[in-house]
Amino acid sequence: MSKNYGSKRLVVGAHYGFRDWLAQRVTAALMALFTLVLLVQVLMPGELGYDRWAGIFSSQWMKVLTFTVIIALLYHAWVGMRDIWMDYIKPVGIKLVLQVFTIVWLVGCAGWAIQVLWRL
């Protein structure tokens, strides 16, 4: 009788591990960079009112950066919530409902944020 030792291991699952771990780190770094850029602009000398706040977001590069950060935030939240639902909710039907609800909620939040951004 021979015993099979070695690297023949059955790996199951969706294989999201490293890709999602890396995506969360990259999106978190992008959001941190955006926060620093925004803080630098807000802490500049002068009165902080509506005109200055609107002026910060009036330049095209800031709109593009903000849009990119909104997308990164959505993906970051999706990966985190999906992992929570996959790890802690066992009934498949409830898990599916929660995932669909999460997607609808995140898309709604994105629409609201983009609408507010382009109103400035």
N, CA, C and O atoms as a GROMACS GRO file, in nm:
protein
  480
    1MET      N    1   0.085  -0.118   0.000
    1MET     CA    2   0.000   0.000   0.000
    1MET      C    3   0.090   0.124   0.000
    1MET      O    4   0.172   0.142   0.090
    2SER      N    5   0.074   0.208  -0.099
    2SER     CA    6   0.156   0.328  -0.106
    2SER      C    7   0.077   0.449  -0.056
    2SER      O    8  -0.044   0.461  -0.076
    3LYS      N    9   0.148   0.534   0.009
    3LYS     CA   10   0.086   0.658   0.058
    3LYS      C   11   0.127   0.771  -0.033
    3LYS      O   12   0.242   0.780  -0.076
    4ASN      N   13   0.032   0.857  -0.062
    4ASN     CA   14   0.058   0.967  -0.153
    4ASN      C   15   0.084   1.094  -0.074
    4ASN      O   16  -0.009   1.158  -0.024
    5TYR      N   17   0.210   1.130  -0.063
    5TYR     CA   18   0.248   1.255   0.000
    5TYR      C   19   0.295   1.350  -0.108
    5TYR      O   20   0.349   1.307  -0.210
    6GLY      N   21   0.275   1.477  -0.088
    6GLY     CA   22   0.325   1.572  -0.186
    6GLY      C   23   0.229   1.685  -0.211
    6GLY      O   24   0.147   1.720  -0.126
    7SER      N   25   0.242   1.742  -0.329
    7SER     CA   26   0.172   1.866  -0.358
    7SER      C   27   0.036   1.844  -0.425
    7SER      O   28  -0.026   1.941  -0.467
    8LYS      N   29  -0.011   1.723  -0.436
    8LYS     CA   30  -0.142   1.700  -0.496
    8LYS      C   31  -0.249   1.728  -0.394
    8LYS      O   32  -0.290   1.640  -0.317
    9ARG      N   33  -0.292   1.848  -0.393
    9ARG     CA   34  -0.391   1.893  -0.296
    9ARG      C   35  -0.513   1.944  -0.371
    9ARG      O   36  -0.500   2.015  -0.470
   10LEU      N   37  -0.629   1.908  -0.326
   10LEU     CA   38  -0.753   1.953  -0.387
   10LEU      C   39  -0.788   2.090  -0.330
   10LEU      O   40  -0.818   2.105  -0.212
   11VAL      N   41  -0.785   2.188  -0.417
   11VAL     CA   42  -0.818   2.325  -0.376
   11VAL      C   43  -0.955   2.358  -0.433
   11VAL      O   44  -0.977   2.349  -0.553
   12VAL      N   45  -1.045   2.396  -0.346
   12VAL     CA   46  -1.180   2.429  -0.391
   12VAL      C   47  -1.210   2.574  -0.357
   12VAL      O   48  -1.137   2.637  -0.280
   13GLY      N   49  -1.315   2.625  -0.412
   13GLY     CA   50  -1.356   2.761  -0.381
   13GLY      C   51  -1.339   2.852  -0.502
   13GLY      O   52  -1.305   2.806  -0.611
   14ALA      N   53  -1.362   2.978  -0.480
   14ALA     CA   54  -1.362   3.073  -0.589
   14ALA      C   55  -1.224   3.131  -0.618
   14ALA      O   56  -1.207   3.202  -0.717
   15HIS      N   57  -1.125   3.103  -0.536
   15HIS     CA   58  -0.987   3.151  -0.555
   15HIS      C   59  -0.978   3.302  -0.557
   15HIS      O   60  -0.900   3.358  -0.635
   16TYR      N   61  -1.054   3.370  -0.473
   16TYR     CA   62  -1.052   3.516  -0.469
   16TYR      C   63  -0.942   3.568  -0.379
   16TYR      O   64  -0.907   3.686  -0.388
   17GLY      N   65  -0.887   3.487  -0.294
   17GLY     CA   66  -0.798   3.529  -0.187
   17GLY      C   67  -0.699   3.639  -0.216
   17GLY      O   68  -0.717   3.752  -0.170
   18PHE      N   69  -0.594   3.610  -0.292
   18PHE     CA   70  -0.487   3.708  -0.311
   18PHE      C   71  -0.535   3.827  -0.392
   18PHE      O   72  -0.501   3.941  -0.360
   19ARG      N   73  -0.612   3.802  -0.497
   19ARG     CA   74  -0.659   3.913  -0.581
   19ARG      C   75  -0.742   4.012  -0.500
   19ARG      O   76  -0.724   4.133  -0.514
   20ASP      N   77  -0.831   3.962  -0.418
   20ASP     CA   78  -0.913   4.051  -0.337
   20ASP      C   79  -0.834   4.118  -0.226
   20ASP      O   80  -0.859   4.234  -0.194
   21TRP      N   81  -0.740   4.046  -0.168
   21TRP     CA   82  -0.653   4.106  -0.066
   21TRP      C   83  -0.577   4.223  -0.127
   21TRP      O   84  -0.570   4.331  -0.068
   22LEU      N   85  -0.520   4.200  -0.245
   22LEU     CA   86  -0.444   4.306  -0.313
   22LEU      C   87  -0.535   4.421  -0.354
   22LEU      O   88  -0.497   4.538  -0.341
   23ALA      N   89  -0.655   4.391  -0.404
   23ALA     CA   90  -0.749   4.496  -0.445
   23ALA      C   91  -0.786   4.583  -0.326
   23ALA      O   92  -0.796   4.705  -0.340
   24GLN      N   93  -0.807   4.522  -0.211
   24GLN     CA   94  -0.842   4.602  -0.092
   24GLN      C   95  -0.726   4.693  -0.053
   24GLN      O   96  -0.749   4.807  -0.013
   25ARG      N   97  -0.604   4.645  -0.064
   25ARG     CA   98  -0.488   4.730  -0.028
   25ARG      C   99  -0.469   4.844  -0.127
   25ARG      O  100  -0.440   4.956  -0.087
   26VAL      N  101  -0.484   4.814  -0.255
   26VAL     CA  102  -0.467   4.918  -0.358
   26VAL      C  103  -0.576   5.024  -0.346
   26VAL      O  104  -0.548   5.144  -0.351
   27THR      N  105  -0.701   4.981  -0.330
   27THR     CA  106  -0.810   5.079  -0.317
   27THR      C  107  -0.796   5.160  -0.188
   27THR      O  108  -0.826   5.279  -0.186
   28ALA      N  109  -0.750   5.097  -0.081
   28ALA     CA  110  -0.729   5.171   0.045
   28ALA      C  111  -0.618   5.274   0.028
   28ALA      O  112  -0.629   5.386   0.079
   29ALA      N  113  -0.512   5.238  -0.042
   29ALA     CA  114  -0.403   5.334  -0.066
   29ALA      C  115  -0.451   5.451  -0.152
   29ALA      O  116  -0.414   5.565  -0.126
   30LEU      N  117  -0.533   5.423  -0.253
   30LEU     CA  118  -0.588   5.529  -0.337
   30LEU      C  119  -0.677   5.623  -0.257
   30LEU      O  120  -0.671   5.745  -0.274
   31MET      N  121  -0.760   5.566  -0.168
   31MET     CA  122  -0.847   5.650  -0.085
   31MET      C  123  -0.765   5.733   0.014
   31MET      O  124  -0.800   5.847   0.042
   32ALA      N  125  -0.657   5.676   0.066
   32ALA     CA  126  -0.571   5.751   0.157
   32ALA      C  127  -0.503   5.867   0.082
   32ALA      O  128  -0.492   5.977   0.136
   33LEU      N  129  -0.457   5.841  -0.039
   33LEU     CA  130  -0.395   5.947  -0.120
   33LEU      C  131  -0.495   6.059  -0.148
   33LEU      O  132  -0.462   6.177  -0.139
   34PHE      N  133  -0.618   6.022  -0.183
   34PHE     CA  134  -0.722   6.122  -0.208
   34PHE      C  135  -0.748   6.205  -0.083
   34PHE      O  136  -0.764   6.327  -0.091
   35THR      N  137  -0.752   6.140   0.033
   35THR     CA  138  -0.775   6.211   0.158
   35THR      C  139  -0.664   6.312   0.184
   35THR      O  140  -0.690   6.424   0.227
   36LEU      N  141  -0.540   6.273   0.158
   36LEU     CA  142  -0.428   6.366   0.176
   36LEU      C  143  -0.437   6.485   0.080
   36LEU      O  144  -0.415   6.599   0.120
   37VAL      N  145  -0.470   6.458  -0.046
   37VAL     CA  146  -0.484   6.566  -0.145
   37VAL      C  147  -0.594   6.662  -0.101
   37VAL      O  148  -0.578   6.784  -0.109
   38LEU      N  149  -0.705   6.607  -0.055
   38LEU     CA  150  -0.817   6.691  -0.011
   38LEU      C  151  -0.780   6.771   0.113
   38LEU      O  152  -0.814   6.889   0.123
   39LEU      N  153  -0.712   6.708   0.208
   39LEU     CA  154  -0.670   6.779   0.329
   39LEU      C  155  -0.575   6.894   0.298
   39LEU      O  156  -0.587   7.002   0.356
   40VAL      N  157  -0.481   6.872   0.207
   40VAL     CA  158  -0.388   6.979   0.169
   40VAL      C  159  -0.465   7.097   0.112
   40VAL      O  160  -0.435   7.212   0.144
   41GLN      N  161  -0.563   7.069   0.028
   41GLN     CA  162  -0.639   7.177  -0.033
   41GLN      C  163  -0.728   7.249   0.068
   41GLN      O  164  -0.746   7.370   0.060
   42VAL      N  165  -0.783   7.176   0.163
   42VAL     CA  166  -0.871   7.236   0.263
   42VAL      C  167  -0.792   7.317   0.364
   42VAL      O  168  -0.839   7.420   0.412
   43LEU      N  169  -0.671   7.272   0.396
   43LEU     CA  170  -0.591   7.340   0.498
   43LEU      C  171  -0.512   7.459   0.445
   43LEU      O  172  -0.438   7.523   0.520
   44MET      N  173  -0.526   7.490   0.318
   44MET     CA  174  -0.461   7.609   0.262
   44MET      C  175  -0.518   7.733   0.332
   44MET      O  176  -0.633   7.732   0.377
   45PRO      N  177  -0.439   7.840   0.339
   45PRO     CA  178  -0.489   7.961   0.405
   45PRO      C  179  -0.611   8.018   0.334
   45PRO      O  180  -0.626   8.008   0.212
   46GLY      N  181  -0.697   8.077   0.412
   46GLY     CA  182  -0.818   8.137   0.358
   46GLY      C  183  -0.942   8.079   0.424
   46GLY      O  184  -0.937   7.976   0.492
   47GLU      N  185  -1.052   8.148   0.401
   47GLU     CA  186  -1.179   8.105   0.460
   47GLU      C  187  -1.236   7.987   0.382
   47GLU      O  188  -1.237   7.987   0.259
   48LEU      N  189  -1.282   7.888   0.455
   48LEU     CA  190  -1.339   7.770   0.392
   48LEU      C  191  -1.491   7.788   0.385
   48LEU      O  192  -1.562   7.771   0.484
   49GLY      N  193  -1.537   7.821   0.267
   49GLY     CA  194  -1.680   7.838   0.244
   49GLY      C  195  -1.721   7.761   0.120
   49GLY      O  196  -1.644   7.681   0.065
   50TYR      N  197  -1.842   7.785   0.076
   50TYR     CA  198  -1.893   7.713  -0.040
   50TYR      C  199  -1.810   7.740  -0.164
   50TYR      O  200  -1.780   7.647  -0.240
   51ASP      N  201  -1.771   7.866  -0.187
   51ASP     CA  202  -1.695   7.901  -0.307
   51ASP      C  203  -1.563   7.826  -0.313
   51ASP      O  204  -1.524   7.775  -0.419
   52ARG      N  205  -1.495   7.819  -0.202
   52ARG     CA  206  -1.366   7.749  -0.200
   52ARG      C  207  -1.387   7.598  -0.216
   52ARG      O  208  -1.313   7.532  -0.289
   53TRP      N  209  -1.487   7.545  -0.147
   53TRP     CA  210  -1.515   7.402  -0.157
   53TRP      C  211  -1.552   7.365  -0.302
   53TRP      O  212  -1.504   7.264  -0.354
   54ALA      N  213  -1.636   7.448  -0.366
   54ALA     CA  214  -1.672   7.423  -0.505
   54ALA      C  215  -1.550   7.440  -0.596
   54ALA      O  216  -1.536   7.370  -0.696
   55GLY      N  217  -1.463   7.534  -0.561
   55GLY     CA  218  -1.342   7.555  -0.640
   55GLY      C  219  -1.247   7.437  -0.637
   55GLY      O  220  -1.180   7.407  -0.736
   56ILE      N  221  -1.242   7.369  -0.523
   56ILE     CA  222  -1.156   7.250  -0.512
   56ILE      C  223  -1.199   7.145  -0.613
   56ILE      O  224  -1.115   7.083  -0.678
   57PHE      N  225  -1.328   7.125  -0.628
   57PHE     CA  226  -1.379   7.021  -0.716
   57PHE      C  227  -1.410   7.070  -0.857
   57PHE      O  228  -1.463   6.993  -0.938
   58SER      N  229  -1.380   7.196  -0.888
   58SER     CA  230  -1.412   7.246  -1.022
   58SER      C  231  -1.309   7.206  -1.127
   58SER      O  232  -1.342   7.201  -1.245
   59SER      N  233  -1.186   7.178  -1.086
   59SER     CA  234  -1.085   7.140  -1.185
   59SER      C  235  -1.108   6.997  -1.232
   59SER      O  236  -1.153   6.911  -1.157
   60GLN      N  237  -1.076   6.975  -1.359
   60GLN     CA  238  -1.103   6.844  -1.420
   60GLN      C  239  -1.023   6.732  -1.353
   60GLN      O  240  -1.076   6.622  -1.336
   61TRP      N  241  -0.899   6.756  -1.315
   61TRP     CA  242  -0.818   6.650  -1.254
   61TRP      C  243  -0.878   6.606  -1.120
   61TRP      O  244  -0.870   6.488  -1.084
   62MET      N  245  -0.937   6.701  -1.046
   62MET     CA  246  -0.997   6.665  -0.918
   62MET      C  247  -1.127   6.586  -0.940
   62MET      O  248  -1.157   6.495  -0.863
   63LYS      N  249  -1.202   6.621  -1.043
   63LYS     CA  250  -1.322   6.544  -1.074
   63LYS      C  251  -1.287   6.400  -1.114
   63LYS      O  252  -1.353   6.305  -1.072
   64VAL      N  253  -1.184   6.386  -1.195
   64VAL     CA  254  -1.141   6.252  -1.237
   64VAL      C  255  -1.090   6.172  -1.117
   64VAL      O  256  -1.124   6.055  -1.102
   65LEU      N  257  -1.010   6.236  -1.032
   65LEU     CA  258  -0.959   6.168  -0.913
   65LEU      C  259  -1.074   6.129  -0.820
   65LEU      O  260  -1.074   6.019  -0.765
   66THR      N  261  -1.170   6.217  -0.802
   66THR     CA  262  -1.285   6.188  -0.716
   66THR      C  263  -1.368   6.074  -0.773
   66THR      O  264  -1.411   5.985  -0.699
   67PHE      N  265  -1.391   6.075  -0.903
   67PHE     CA  266  -1.466   5.966  -0.967
   67PHE      C  267  -1.392   5.833  -0.950
   67PHE      O  268  -1.454   5.731  -0.920
   68THR      N  269  -1.262   5.834  -0.968
   68THR     CA  270  -1.181   5.713  -0.951
   68THR      C  271  -1.189   5.663  -0.808
   68THR      O  272  -1.199   5.542  -0.784
   69VAL      N  273  -1.186   5.754  -0.712
   69VAL     CA  274  -1.194   5.714  -0.571
   69VAL      C  275  -1.333   5.660  -0.539
   69VAL      O  276  -1.346   5.568  -0.459
   70ILE      N  277  -1.437   5.716  -0.599
   70ILE     CA  278  -1.572   5.663  -0.577
   70ILE      C  279  -1.581   5.519  -0.627
   70ILE      O  280  -1.636   5.433  -0.558
   71ILE      N  281  -1.527   5.493  -0.745
   71ILE     CA  282  -1.527   5.356  -0.799
   71ILE      C  283  -1.443   5.264  -0.709
   71ILE      O  284  -1.484   5.152  -0.681
   72ALA      N  285  -1.327   5.313  -0.664
   72ALA     CA  286  -1.242   5.233  -0.574
   72ALA      C  287  -1.313   5.204  -0.443
   72ALA      O  288  -1.304   5.092  -0.391
   73LEU      N  289  -1.383   5.303  -0.390
   73LEU     CA  290  -1.458   5.283  -0.265
   73LEU      C  291  -1.568   5.179  -0.283
   73LEU      O  292  -1.590   5.095  -0.196
   74LEU      N  293  -1.638   5.184  -0.396
   74LEU     CA  294  -1.743   5.086  -0.424
   74LEU      C  295  -1.684   4.945  -0.431
   74LEU      O  296  -1.740   4.852  -0.373
   75TYR      N  297  -1.574   4.930  -0.502
   75TYR     CA  298  -1.513   4.797  -0.514
   75TYR      C  299  -1.461   4.749  -0.379
   75TYR      O  300  -1.476   4.632  -0.344
   76HIS      N  301  -1.400   4.840  -0.304
   76HIS     CA  302  -1.349   4.808  -0.171
   76HIS      C  303  -1.463   4.760  -0.080
   76HIS      O  304  -1.449   4.659  -0.010
   77ALA      N  305  -1.573   4.832  -0.082
   77ALA     CA  306  -1.689   4.794   0.000
   77ALA      C  307  -1.750   4.663  -0.048
   77ALA      O  308  -1.791   4.580   0.032
   78TRP      N  309  -1.756   4.644  -0.181
   78TRP     CA  310  -1.813   4.521  -0.234
   78TRP      C  311  -1.732   4.399  -0.192
   78TRP      O  312  -1.788   4.299  -0.148
   79VAL      N  313  -1.600   4.407  -0.205
   79VAL     CA  314  -1.515   4.294  -0.167
   79VAL      C  315  -1.533   4.262  -0.018
   79VAL      O  316  -1.545   4.146   0.019
   80GLY      N  317  -1.534   4.364   0.064
   80GLY     CA  318  -1.550   4.342   0.208
   80GLY      C  319  -1.684   4.282   0.243
   80GLY      O  320  -1.692   4.187   0.320
   81MET      N  321  -1.791   4.337   0.188
   81MET     CA  322  -1.925   4.287   0.219
   81MET      C  323  -1.947   4.147   0.161
   81MET      O  324  -2.008   4.062   0.225
   82ARG      N  325  -1.898   4.125   0.041
   82ARG     CA  326  -1.912   3.992  -0.018
   82ARG      C  327  -1.842   3.887   0.068
   82ARG      O  328  -1.895   3.777   0.089
   83ASP      N  329  -1.723   3.920   0.117
   83ASP     CA  330  -1.652   3.826   0.204
   83ASP      C  331  -1.727   3.800   0.333
   83ASP      O  332  -1.732   3.687   0.382
   84ILE      N  333  -1.787   3.904   0.389
   84ILE     CA  334  -1.867   3.886   0.511
   84ILE      C  335  -1.986   3.795   0.483
   84ILE      O  336  -2.011   3.702   0.560
   85TRP      N  337  -2.059   3.820   0.373
   85TRP     CA  338  -2.174   3.736   0.342
   85TRP      C  339  -2.131   3.593   0.315
   85TRP      O  340  -2.197   3.499   0.359
   86MET      N  341  -2.020   3.573   0.242
   86MET     CA  342  -1.974   3.438   0.210
   86MET      C  343  -1.926   3.363   0.333
   86MET      O  344  -1.943   3.242   0.343
   87ASP      N  345  -1.865   3.433   0.427
   87ASP     CA  346  -1.808   3.367   0.544
   87ASP      C  347  -1.910   3.337   0.653
   87ASP      O  348  -1.900   3.234   0.720
   88TYR      N  349  -2.009   3.424   0.673
   88TYR     CA  350  -2.094   3.414   0.790
   88TYR      C  351  -2.239   3.377   0.763
   88TYR      O  352  -2.311   3.341   0.856
   89ILE      N  353  -2.284   3.386   0.639
   89ILE     CA  354  -2.422   3.350   0.606
   89ILE      C  355  -2.420   3.217   0.532
   89ILE      O  356  -2.365   3.208   0.423
   90LYS      N  357  -2.479   3.116   0.591
   90LYS     CA  358  -2.473   2.982   0.533
   90LYS      C  359  -2.586   2.952   0.434
   90LYS      O  360  -2.557   2.892   0.330
   91PRO      N  361  -2.713   2.989   0.458
   91PRO     CA  362  -2.817   2.957   0.359
   91PRO      C  363  -2.793   3.034   0.228
   91PRO      O  364  -2.777   3.156   0.228
   92VAL      N  365  -2.789   2.960   0.119
   92VAL     CA  366  -2.755   3.019  -0.011
   92VAL      C  367  -2.855   3.126  -0.053
   92VAL      O  368  -2.814   3.228  -0.108
   93GLY      N  369  -2.982   3.105  -0.030
   93GLY     CA  370  -3.085   3.202  -0.069
   93GLY      C  371  -3.068   3.335   0.002
   93GLY      O  372  -3.077   3.441  -0.061
   94ILE      N  373  -3.046   3.330   0.132
   94ILE     CA  374  -3.026   3.454   0.209
   94ILE      C  375  -2.897   3.523   0.164
   94ILE      O  376  -2.892   3.646   0.152
   95LYS      N  377  -2.793   3.444   0.140
   95LYS     CA  378  -2.665   3.499   0.094
   95LYS      C  379  -2.684   3.572  -0.038
   95LYS      O  380  -2.630   3.682  -0.056
   96LEU      N  381  -2.758   3.512  -0.131
   96LEU     CA  382  -2.783   3.574  -0.262
   96LEU      C  383  -2.862   3.704  -0.248
   96LEU      O  384  -2.830   3.804  -0.311
   97VAL      N  385  -2.965   3.702  -0.165
   97VAL     CA  386  -3.046   3.822  -0.142
   97VAL      C  387  -2.960   3.934  -0.084
   97VAL      O  388  -2.970   4.048  -0.128
   98LEU      N  389  -2.876   3.902   0.013
   98LEU     CA  390  -2.789   4.003   0.073
   98LEU      C  391  -2.687   4.057  -0.027
   98LEU      O  392  -2.657   4.177  -0.026
   99GLN      N  393  -2.634   3.971  -0.112
   99GLN     CA  394  -2.538   4.017  -0.212
   99GLN      C  395  -2.605   4.108  -0.315
   99GLN      O  396  -2.548   4.210  -0.354
  100VAL      N  397  -2.724   4.072  -0.360
  100VAL     CA  398  -2.797   4.156  -0.455
  100VAL      C  399  -2.832   4.290  -0.390
  100VAL      O  400  -2.818   4.395  -0.453
  101PHE      N  401  -2.878   4.287  -0.265
  101PHE     CA  402  -2.909   4.410  -0.193
  101PHE      C  403  -2.784   4.499  -0.182
  101PHE      O  404  -2.792   4.621  -0.199
  102THR      N  405  -2.670   4.437  -0.154
  102THR     CA  406  -2.545   4.513  -0.142
  102THR      C  407  -2.510   4.579  -0.274
  102THR      O  408  -2.470   4.695  -0.276
  103ILE      N  409  -2.523   4.506  -0.384
  103ILE     CA  410  -2.493   4.563  -0.516
  103ILE      C  411  -2.586   4.680  -0.547
  103ILE      O  412  -2.541   4.785  -0.592
  104VAL      N  413  -2.715   4.662  -0.524
  104VAL     CA  414  -2.812   4.769  -0.551
  104VAL      C  415  -2.781   4.890  -0.464
  104VAL      O  416  -2.785   5.004  -0.513
  105TRP      N  417  -2.752   4.868  -0.337
  105TRP     CA  418  -2.719   4.978  -0.246
  105TRP      C  419  -2.594   5.054  -0.293
  105TRP      O  420  -2.594   5.176  -0.296
  106LEU      N  421  -2.490   4.981  -0.329
  106LEU     CA  422  -2.365   5.045  -0.372
  106LEU      C  423  -2.383   5.122  -0.502
  106LEU      O  424  -2.329   5.231  -0.517
  107VAL      N  425  -2.458   5.067  -0.596
  107VAL     CA  426  -2.484   5.138  -0.722
  107VAL      C  427  -2.566   5.264  -0.694
  107VAL      O  428  -2.540   5.368  -0.754
  108GLY      N  429  -2.663   5.256  -0.604
  108GLY     CA  430  -2.740   5.375  -0.566
  108GLY      C  431  -2.654   5.481  -0.501
  108GLY      O  432  -2.667   5.600  -0.531
  109CYS      N  433  -2.565   5.439  -0.413
  109CYS     CA  434  -2.473   5.534  -0.349
  109CYS      C  435  -2.380   5.598  -0.452
  109CYS      O  436  -2.351   5.717  -0.443
  110ALA      N  437  -2.334   5.520  -0.549
  110ALA     CA  438  -2.248   5.573  -0.654
  110ALA      C  439  -2.322   5.677  -0.738
  110ALA      O  440  -2.268   5.783  -0.769
  111GLY      N  441  -2.446   5.646  -0.774
  111GLY     CA  442  -2.524   5.741  -0.852
  111GLY      C  443  -2.546   5.871  -0.777
  111GLY      O  444  -2.535   5.980  -0.835
  112TRP      N  445  -2.576   5.860  -0.649
  112TRP     CA  446  -2.594   5.980  -0.567
  112TRP      C  447  -2.465   6.060  -0.559
  112TRP      O  448  -2.468   6.182  -0.576
  113ALA      N  449  -2.352   5.993  -0.533
  113ALA     CA  450  -2.224   6.064  -0.518
  113ALA      C  451  -2.183   6.132  -0.649
  113ALA      O  452  -2.135   6.246  -0.647
  114ILE      N  453  -2.202   6.065  -0.759
  114ILE     CA  454  -2.165   6.125  -0.889
  114ILE      C  455  -2.256   6.242  -0.922
  114ILE      O  456  -2.211   6.343  -0.975
  115GLN      N  457  -2.384   6.229  -0.890
  115GLN     CA  458  -2.478   6.339  -0.912
  115GLN      C  459  -2.438   6.461  -0.831
  115GLN      O  460  -2.438   6.573  -0.882
  116VAL      N  461  -2.403   6.441  -0.704
  116VAL     CA  462  -2.361   6.551  -0.618
  116VAL      C  463  -2.231   6.612  -0.670
  116VAL      O  464  -2.216   6.734  -0.673
  117LEU      N  465  -2.137   6.528  -0.710
  117LEU     CA  466  -2.008   6.577  -0.759
  117LEU      C  467  -2.024   6.663  -0.883
  117LEU      O  468  -1.961   6.768  -0.893
  118TRP      N  469  -2.106   6.621  -0.976
  118TRP     CA  470  -2.118   6.697  -1.100
  118TRP      C  471  -2.209   6.819  -1.086
  118TRP      O  472  -2.216   6.900  -1.178
  119ARG      N  473  -2.278   6.833  -0.974
  119ARG     CA  474  -2.354   6.955  -0.948
  119ARG      C  475  -2.265   7.068  -0.906
  119ARG      O  476  -2.300   7.185  -0.924
  120LEU      N  477  -2.149   7.036  -0.850
  120LEU     CA  478  -2.059   7.142  -0.800
  120LEU      C  479  -2.005   7.226  -0.912
  120LEU      O  480  -1.929   7.320  -0.889
   0.00000   0.00000   0.00000
